[in-house]
Every structure is written in C-alpha cells, then in structure tokens.
Amino acid sequence: MTDIINPVALVDRSFYFIIGFSFVFLFAITLVMIYFVIRYRRSRHPKPADIRGNWKLETAWIFIPTLIALAMFVSGWQAYTGLRNVPEGALEVDVIAQSFSWIFIYPTGKETENELQVPVNTPVKLNITSMDVIHSLYIPAFRVKVDAVNGLTTYAWFLPETIGEYFLQCTEFCGVGHADMTGVVRVVSEDAFEEWVEEDDGW
Amino acid sequence: MTSFYQTPEPAGFAGIRSWLITFDHKRIALLYLFSILFWFLLAVTLGGLIRLELMFPGKTVLSAQMYNSVFTLHGVIMIFLFIIPALPAVFGNFFLPIHIGAEDVYFPRLNLLSWYLYMAGGIVAIVSLFSDGFPDTGWTFYVPFSISTNTNVSTAVFAAFILGFSSMLTGLNFITTIHKMRAKTMGWLQLPLFTWSLYATAWVQLLATPVITITLVLVVVERFFNVGLFDPARGGDPILYQHLFWMYSHPAVYIMILPGMGVISEIIPVSARKSIFGYKAIVASSLAIAIAGSLVWAHHMYTSGMSETAVFVFSLLTFVVAIPSAIKVFSWVATLYKGAIEMTPPLLFSLCFIYLFSVGGLTGLVLGAAGANIHVHDTHFVVAHFHFTMFGGTGFAFFAALHYWWPKMFGKMYDFKKAYIAAILVTAGFMLHYVPMFVLGLQGMPRRYYDYLPQYAAGNFFAGFGALCMIAGIGLMMVNLLASLTRERTAGTDDPWGGVTLEWTIPSPPPLHNFDKDPEVMDYPYDFTKVVAAGSGAASMDSETGK
C-alpha cells in the first residue's frame, strides 16, 4: 500500500505553505508599520515628505503577491485532487446521515451506528447521503469532510495508516442535536476487521 | 453659527418628533447611529452569552435549543442590523454629501424611508423572538433545515427581506448623489477615498441585494406552499439554495469591509499629514474588489457536493480577489513612511485595524485553497477568520470612524486616555478571544456546537475569558464617548486633526445648510501643504489635558 499517497500529507503541506508565507508577511508588515509610527512621530519628524506614489513599487507589490497567490492556489488544488481521486481496491462503506446519528453499511450488509470500523492500510471510500436535512461528515484525523445531502450521493476517501481510535463529527448545522452527532472511527488490523465484519451482531 | 441641532421645528413636531420627520442627511445619520449602537450592544451581549455557554463543557447558561437561537440571532443582528448598515448609513449619510460639497443626498425623502425600513426590519426580528421562538437555523437559513424546522423562520426571513430594501435604497441614493451632486469643480479623481469606497459599495448593494431578497421569498414560499424547489424528490436541488444565498452573501462581505477600508484611507493620511500613497491604485482596488468579489461566492461550498470544476474556478478567483486587499494594506503602510505622525485614538484603532484585518485576510487564503479548506471548513477556524475580518476589520473601522468624526458630529471631544485604554482592552481581548479559535478549528472543533469533546476545553475557556475583556473594553469606549455628550461644547473641534477633506472646513457641529459659500475644492484631495504650513499639533486638544 506504499504506492498510495495519503492526502493528509498534501493537505498539511498546502496549509503549512500558506500559513508560513502568511506569518512572514504579517510579521513584516506589522514591524514596518510600528517602526514608521515611532520613527516618523510628529515630535521627532515634523516636516512630512510629499510622496504621492511610486509606480515601480506599486507594480512590484501587485505582481509578486499575485505569483505567490497563484502558487498557493496550486498547492491547494493538488491537495484537493488528492482528496477526490480514490485509489483502486478501496473498501466501500455506505454512510447514511439522519438527525442525529450516522449509519454505516458494509459490503457484507452489516450495519453500525455512530461507529465506523475499518482495516488498517486499506483505502476506505465512503458513499454518503442523508435521510433528512443536510449534515456533513467530518473526520479531522483524515482531513475528510463532505456534506450529506438528501437525494444526492457524495463521497470521500481516506487511508488509515495507524491502528487506533479517531473521532468523527457532524459539521453542517442540523438542529438541536447537532453537537451530539459524533461517533468513533476504529482502525483495526485486517484480520480483526474480517472477523468483525462477518459476525452477525443481531442487526 | 447655529448648527443643524437647532433646526426650526415644524408646528406640532417638537423635540424628538421633529427628528422623526427630518430629511436632513445629518439628522438621519444620527438616527441611524443610535439605533445601530443599540443593535450592536444587544448582539455583543448575545455573543457574550455564546462564549459564556462554551466556556465550560456541558450545559452552563443556555439550553441547546436556546443556544441555537442565540447564535442565529447574534448573526442576524450583527450582519443585517450592524455591519452592513453601520458605516454607510451613519458616516456615509453624514459625510458623503459634505465630502462632495453637496447640501444633502439626491433623494432626501427616500433616505428617511430607508431608516424607517431599517427600523421596521429590526422590529419584525424582535417580534419573531416573542412569537414561536426565534429561528435556530443560523443566519444562513440553509434548506431543507430552514423549511422543516418548527421555529419562526418566516418572520425572521421577512425581517431580512425588509432590511434588504433599506440597504438597496441607501445604495441607490449614494450612487445618484455622487453622480449628480458633486461640487461643480470636483472631478472623479478629486473624490475623497471614503466616498470612493462608498461608491463601489453602493453598486454591490444595488446589484446583489435583489438576489437575497428573491432567495428569502423562495424560502417563505416553500414553507407555506411546499412547492419543492429545493426538494430532490420533486426535481428540486438543495444546493441551488446555497448558490443563491452566497451569490448575495459573499458580495455582502465586501459591502461590509469596503467602507471600512475607506475610513482607514482617510485617517492614515490625516494622522501622518502626508498624501495617501497611490490614490489611483486604492480607487482601482476598491472597484476591483467590488467586481471580483461578486464572482467568488461558491468558495463557501467546497464540501457541498458541487462539481470539481466549480471548485477549481472559485478557488482560483478567490486568490485573485486577495490581491486588491493586499494593495490597500501596502498603500496604508507606505503612507506612514516619512510622515509627521501624531498618535490619536482614531489612528490607534486604524493601526489595530490593519493588523487584525491582515490576520483575517491571510487566514482567508487557507480557506480559499481547495484542499486546505476541506479540513477547516465549518469549524472554529472559519469563525475566527470572519470575526477577524468583520469585527477586527469593519468593527474596528467603525470604532476608528466614531473617534475620528465624533467631534465633527457633536462638537464635543471625548477623553483620550480612556479611549486609548478602551482600544488596548478591546484589541487584547479580541486576540485572546479569537486566536484560540484558530487552534480549536485546526484541532477539528466544528462551529455552531453547543457542547464539545473534552480536548477542546482549554481553548474554549481562554476564548471566553478574552470575550469578557473585549466586552469590558467596548463598554468603556461607549461610556467614554457618550459621557462627552453631557459636557459643554469643546472649543477647537472644527478641525481637531488637521484634515483636508471638506467636512473640516465647516463648523462643528455643521450648520443646517452645510456650506454657506461654495466650497473650495482642491486639485488633489490629499494635499497637506497648507496644514503643514499652519504648523500646530491641533489634536492636543484632548478634553482633559488641553482646551
């Protein structure tokens, strides 16, 4: 499974790229602003210069930020395509959202509520819809978020690489139980998953 | 000279009643000022309640249903009754005609009607509170939830509908006024930048507001007649609603911020006694923001299930619209270079604006990037981002404008020391309030959550504490400003800052007829040579220290 690129890395790379530039920019602009206010205070610098513009400087600060912004756009788009292109051989799980819980249906017909169990190192594709109002499935650990809309099937995929428990939440406001519409994602070994998904637990 | 406060009263309309039938743009502006301050303080209180509820896990001061109504009400009031009208309706009404050397706006009666519509909208919103409970949908009124919920969505939507007309008519009035009422010698490139920003804003108000008006009507139609416009089982589409909603509501954020940028473009050059850097670039960037900002609405919808092509296009356009905002920030800072800068309360608020708005703009880049957006969409990161732009931006510009134009509007000066303390308290509280929300969002805490997982407790506690500091600062600011009104008229308020736009050439408060002789229009609107030659540091006329 090493040939699959985990989109988590792409999303984080895009985030750090943008936020890194932003910190540098914010730091520079704030520092220069404070320096000017102190250096050119009226008591020390009573005669202002008459400068109304400088076309070279203005052109530079149009073009350079444009290039940086375009680079940011590209990084964001790469991460987005990573999140959208599902690799072959993914485990498909149907997800039905309702006020206020999540139903997961596995290929074997097994159903669970508010608990998504998946095998480690296998890409998982979620096919998502809603029974009523719009909900949104959010698994922060896997950078996955997609709206659940009645009458429409949306999808998302992720690659769980470490065994453990993660949490999922609803992120589209859906009413009084919105904040309670949470669940767990349980990443288990492949064997444990096989055994679990086959067993009949009375559903 | 008698000011506009001493206007002769028509028979039977003494005192406050003479204000209710006034066509004077200055009186209408003050009607707006006090009604807007009322709504602002109410919504601040509601915001404080939200933070108080979230300060500790579990139920504290509100039930879940109440919490949902409170954040909806907070959003609806802040957006429709405070941020959208605040700068245009108060300072635009008061100063736009004076800035262009005019007697009044082009349609004075329409102007008064706009205020009545504004009040009617506010009253309808309040009425909906006491009928079947205020809606619990969020200010976005997303379908199908807004159609199926039992709360009183129709009344609240109707309030927003009425407020839309108020906003549109104000926009129409400003456009006409700027075209038809300019002093004969004033060309387009002699307009003050605040007026330019209002001009760009007015076009967006006029062209985008009808879209939300129609959309809100559709929601009401669905609630009463159940046509199925947004119901996929009957060929409708719930995502259509989101497109229609954001087609107005994204341009609306530029309705909110552009006048704020205009205010900063006035205060920075006056404080530095130096021409604004790149006048034409600032004008062009205002227009570019108005146009490009109308084409980016679907960046609110990357996770909605819309097509990937749409995500590509809207993400790209979003990065394009970032550039004109950056140009403005560069121009403001460059204006300070080699100026003769005097620190005053309006300048301090303006500098805080530049910092906070930059944070808001830069975190907006994270949200504009398609992939990075997915993780933080609809989380507290978004809440922090738009409060930095809307509150740190427009809110602080409103505070700056209040302190800058207060002596002109009332002929009275407030206490500087208290104004500085308030500014620092609000800014420090603001940072402590909203910075933890960025972290909470990155950790994955969704917005509009009544309760949260245990790992989010620390951030919410700090945010609540910051909110309390911020509210204390806002309280101090309001008390300081209002206390000045009880004082005797302060001498020297005609031109306390050394301004060059036309409002500083007339007395404070202005006479009923703005100009008793034709105003003298400068060839270049930010020429400070005369002010510098006159030489005095006039703003030392702080009400406590000097007179």
Interface residues (C-beta under 8 A of the other chain):
Chain A: P7 L10 V11 S14 F15 I18 I19 S22 F25 L26 I29 T30 V32 M33 F36 V37 Y40 R41 R42 H45 P46 K47 P48 A49 D50 I51 R52 G53 N54 L57 E58 W61 I62 P65 T66 A69 L70 M72 F73 S75 G76 W77 Q78 A79 Y80 T81 G82 L83 R84 D132 V133 I134 S136 Y138 P140 A141 R143 V144 K145 V146 D147 V149 N150 G151 L152 T154 F167 Q169 C170 T171 E172 F173 C174 G175 V176 G177 H178 A179 D180 T182
Chain B: A64 Q65 N68 D136 T137 G138 Y142 P144 F145 S148 T149 D231 P232 A233 P238 I239 A272 R273 K274 S275 I276 F277 G278 Y279 K280 A281 Y302 T303 S304 G305 E308 V311 F312 S315 L316 F319 V320 A322 I323 A326 I327 V329 F330 V333 A334 L336 Y337 K338 G339 A340 I341 E342 M343 L351 I354 Y355 S358 V359 L362 T363 L365 V366 G368 A369 A370 G371 A372 N373 I374 H375 H377 D378 T379 Q443 G444 P446 R447 R448 Y449 Y450 D451 Y452 L453 Y524 Y526 F528 T529 V532 G537
